[in-house]
Amino acid sequence: MQKRKPIYLDSNAGTPLHPHAIASLREWIDAYQRPTESGEFLGNPSSIHSHGRIAKQVLAEAREAVASSLGHNTDSGQVSFTSSGTESNQWVIRSVLEKAFQKTPTPHWITTSVEHDSVLQMQEWFLAKGGQLTLVPVDSKGVLVWDEAAFEEALRPETALISMIWVNNETGVISPIHLASRALKKSRREDVFLHIDGAQAWGKIPIDVQALKADSLALSGHKIGAASGVGVLWLKRGKQLEFFIRGKQERGRRGGTENILGILTLLAAAKAMDPKLSSQRLRPWITYLETAILTRIPEAEINGLGAPRVGNTLNVSFSNLRADSLVMALDLAGFSISSGSACSSGTLAASHVLLAMGRTQEEAKSSLRISLDPSFLTDRLDDAVRNDLDLFLNSLEKTISRMREVATQSQTRKHYEYPSYGKQFSSDQATV
């Protein structure tokens, strides 16, 4: 009997390569394999010979494709390529705040309590240097509790930066980032830099950077069907950042030869992007999963239920279970899901996002994230998609039932103790 292929349900961690990206790679890999026949392959884009010019043209086309995905009349010259969304986030945060430290020993930074791990790392760095940090809280649904007036009131003379995650990578909750830009406009604080982490928004909701009124936007290629190792930083015209990597590439903004093959896949994925269609196609299937889980599995709770969320993400807690054990059990059954952010996986710490939403340590450690990608639906009939999701639901239900049964049996075992030795053993080991 042929073994069933694993079913991938973890696209927020990383999406499969888009079919157009695969086709572009194959085309250029063929050229590399027979350079004497075609005469074309991707050289170093900084070189002035013909092969360098070919690579430079790929960069230009990719910049245009990315700019087009960020709204009409977006200048491609505002787009820089990085290695990841993490680099894009940290490039902005470090640059803005290091400059602020030159003006005052205690600069002020406003960010949210549910940021991506790449921003959490910068919070630790900032506090260690003596900075002042304000975390915007969220309610039980994961929605920011501040309004425009609260943002304006939080501003101090030392405030240098506001940075916000747009779509949460764990829950899919969409933050009202416009509140910060409105507060800055109302207060006339042009000296405060506004940065948005848009990695999980790109490809899932329409983006118009002109309407966003932000100074920078971080994006990640492997969230939209490009290869890993490619990120994007959009920077508002007139804004400048200090070097994160010194060099003359990327119009003098970032050093290092560009990841040309990765950017080639980004070009294809960005051109194929359709956020509205993606949401329309995926949301019904997330609703299908959500309804089935709440109906079939006792003590399941949807995190972010009732909040504005992107159409591909579902985060659910199962009481009295360890999510890491559940993830491993489902992996053995042929399903790839996540217990939270991929950047902090491998640790047993509870999700800071769920803790900020008021969940207990135990609840936060019992949560799974299920996230779909448009490729899950590509060239497939609804019946085939439903069959895969039903297989997952059946396996999830059986696995949780089995794990809870084992946990109950373990809790009801009696323990005996030898008075002279102090040795404990369970009743199913006892011989009397």
Rosetta blueprint (number, residue, H / E / L):
1 M L
2 Q L
3 K L
4 R L
5 K L
6 P L
7 I E
8 Y E
9 L L
10 D E
11 S L
12 N L
13 A L
14 G L
15 T L
16 P L
17 L L
18 H L
19 P H
20 H H
21 A H
22 I H
23 A H
24 S H
25 L H
26 R H
27 E H
28 W H
29 I H
30 D H
31 A H
32 Y H
33 Q H
34 R L
35 P H
36 T H
37 E H
38 S H
39 G L
40 E L
41 F L
42 L L
43 G L
44 N L
45 P L
46 S L
47 S L
48 I L
49 H L
50 S H
51 H H
52 G H
53 R H
54 I H
55 A H
56 K H
57 Q H
58 V H
59 L H
60 A H
61 E H
62 A H
63 R H
64 E H
65 A H
66 V H
67 A H
68 S H
69 S H
70 L L
71 G L
72 H L
73 N L
74 T L
75 D L
76 S H
77 G H
78 Q H
79 V E
80 S E
81 F E
82 T E
83 S L
84 S L
85 G H
86 T H
87 E H
88 S H
89 N H
90 Q H
91 W H
92 V H
93 I H
94 R H
95 S H
96 V H
97 L H
98 E H
99 K H
100 A H
101 F H
102 Q L
103 K L
104 T L
105 P L
106 T L
107 P L
108 H E
109 W E
110 I E
111 T E
112 T E
113 S L
114 V L
115 E L
116 H L
117 D H
118 S H
119 V H
120 L H
121 Q H
122 M H
123 Q H
124 E H
125 W H
126 F H
127 L H
128 A H
129 K L
130 G L
131 G L
132 Q E
133 L E
134 T E
135 L E
136 V E
137 P L
138 V E
139 D L
140 S L
141 K L
142 G L
143 V L
144 L E
145 V L
146 W L
147 D L
148 E H
149 A H
150 A H
151 F H
152 E H
153 E H
154 A H
155 L L
156 R L
157 P L
158 E L
159 T E
160 A E
161 L E
162 I E
163 S E
164 M E
165 I E
166 W L
167 V E
168 N L
169 N L
170 E L
171 T L
172 G L
173 V E
174 I E
175 S L
176 P L
177 I L
178 H H
179 L H
180 A H
181 S H
182 R H
183 A H
184 L H
185 K H
186 K H
187 S H
188 R L
189 R L
190 E L
191 D L
192 V L
193 F E
194 L E
195 H E
196 I E
197 D E
198 G L
199 A L
200 Q L
201 A L
202 W L
203 G L
204 K L
205 I L
206 P L
207 I L
208 D L
209 V H
210 Q H
211 A H
212 L H
213 K L
214 A L
215 D L
216 S E
217 L E
218 A E
219 L E
220 S E
221 G H
222 H H
223 K H
224 I L
225 G L
226 A L
227 A L
228 S L
229 G L
230 V L
231 G E
232 V E
233 L E
234 W E
235 L E
236 K L
237 R L
238 G L
239 K L
240 Q L
241 L L
242 E L
243 F L
244 F L
245 I L
246 R L
247 G L
248 K L
249 Q H
250 E H
251 R H
252 G H
253 R L
254 R L
255 G L
256 G L
257 T L
258 E L
259 N L
260 I H
261 L H
262 G H
263 I H
264 L H
265 T H
266 L H
267 L H
268 A H
269 A H
270 A H
271 K H
272 A H
273 M L
274 D L
275 P H
276 K H
277 L H
278 S H
279 S H
280 Q H
281 R H
282 L H
283 R H
284 P H
285 W H
286 I H
287 T H
288 Y H
289 L H
290 E H
291 T H
292 A H
293 I H
294 L H
295 T H
296 R H
297 I L
298 P L
299 E L
300 A E
301 E E
302 I E
303 N L
304 G L
305 L L
306 G L
307 A L
308 P L
309 R E
310 V L
311 G L
312 N L
313 T E
314 L E
315 N E
316 V E
317 S E
318 F E
319 S L
320 N L
321 L L
322 R L
323 A H
324 D H
325 S H
326 L H
327 V H
328 M H
329 A H
330 L H
331 D H
332 L H
333 A L
334 G L
335 F E
336 S E
337 I L
338 S E
339 S L
340 G L
341 S L
342 A H
343 C H
344 S H
345 S L
346 G L
347 T L
348 L L
349 A L
350 A L
351 S L
352 H H
353 V H
354 L H
355 L H
356 A H
357 M L
358 G L
359 R L
360 T L
361 Q H
362 E H
363 E H
364 A H
365 K L
366 S L
367 S E
368 L E
369 R E
370 I E
371 S E
372 L L
373 D L
374 P H
375 S H
376 F H
377 L L
378 T L
379 D L
380 R L
381 L L
382 D H
383 D H
384 A H
385 V H
386 R H
387 N H
388 D H
389 L H
390 D H
391 L H
392 F H
393 L H
394 N H
395 S H
396 L H
397 E H
398 K H
399 T H
400 I H
401 S H
402 R H
403 M H
404 R H
405 E H
406 V H
407 A H
408 T H
409 Q H
410 S H
411 Q H
412 T H
413 R L
414 K L
415 H E
416 Y E
417 E E
418 Y L
419 P L
420 S L
421 Y L
422 G L
423 K L
424 Q E
425 F E
426 S E
427 S H
428 D H
429 Q H
430 A L
431 T L
432 V L
